Amino acid sequence: MAIRRVVPNLRSEAVDESRDFYGLLGFEEVMNLGWITTLASPSSPASQVSLMTHDRTAPVVPDLSVEVDDVDAAYAAMRESGAEIVHPLQDEEWGVRRFFVRDPNGRVINVLAHR
């Protein structure tokens, strides 16, 4: 299994202000679904940060997103390890297949692959 990118997810009630703040560092908006906005570096598109007011289908806002090339294998590995699955593996209408898992520090990780 290969990691494609890692994106911090910041819970925000001030998305516009946060977008402007990160814009001062050179980030530009590349996705906005209303509840999640992703900003990326134009010179290094995999360098990203997401701002989230809530998660559309999951019970919590994840702390981190990890995009992998085989989300089903990642899910199987996490289940086999006994890790706490916070949100089950499912296909989302915005084109990803994902699940949430809690790491040993209590952080919620969104593990995903684009379909």
Order of alpha helices (4+ residues) and beta strands (2+ residues): beta-alpha-beta-beta-beta-beta-alpha-beta-beta-beta
